[in-house]
C-alpha cells in the first residue's frame, strides 16, 4: 500500500512570496490533515478535511493560508504572502474513517520543509 | 483546556538499558491517547494507542505504555533499547471539545541511544 505522498520535499522562498504544497493521501482515506511543525515543537493542526469538506480550520491563519481538497482526494496548502515565522515542516496525514480522527491512526507523509528568508 | 506535556526534551540512554518517556495530559473528558515516533527526515508513525479497556497497551518495536487516569499520564516504556530506537517521540491526546474531536501533540522527546 502506497503511503501519503507530499511534494516538494524542500522549499526556500523569500518573505512575501507565495508557496504551495501538495498532498496525496492513502487511497480510500476519507480524512486528510495538514499540520505545521515548527522546529522544537510538536505538530499543530492547521486544517482537517473529511472527504472534500472542512471539519476544523480553527488554527489556520486565514489571512495568508488557504487549503483545498478537490474531489475528496488530494489536497493543496497555500501560503500567500509568506512570513519568516512560517518556516517549518508542513506535514500531511490521512486516516481511513469519518469519525473525526479521534480514535483512528493517522498516517503521515514525509513533510515539506519550508524556509522563508 | 486540553493539553499535553512532555517534560523531557531529550533522553540519552545506553543501548540495552530500559527507558521511560513521560507524558502527562490535561482534559476534563474521556480521552484517547497516542504515541508516535518520528525518525529523521520522515513523517510520524504510530507506535501505540489507548482507546479503552486494558490500561497497559503494547505497541510495535517492543514499546508499551500505561494509561493512568488518576495521574493523567501515559508514559512510554521499553525494557531494552536499540540504537535504531534513536528518534523523536510524540505523545498525543484526542478528546471531544466543543463538539469536535481535537488532536493535540506534545512538544516531543528526543531519544538518543548510545553504544
Interface residues (C-beta under 8 A of the other chain):
Chain A: X4 X33 X40 X41 X42 X43 X44 X45 X55 X56 X91 X93 X99 X100 X101 X102 X103 X105 X106 X107 X108 X109 X110 X111
Chain B: X4 X9 X32 X36 X41 X42 X43 X44 X45 X46 X49 X51 X90 X92 X94 X95 X96 X100 X101 X102 X103 X104 X105 X106 X107 X108
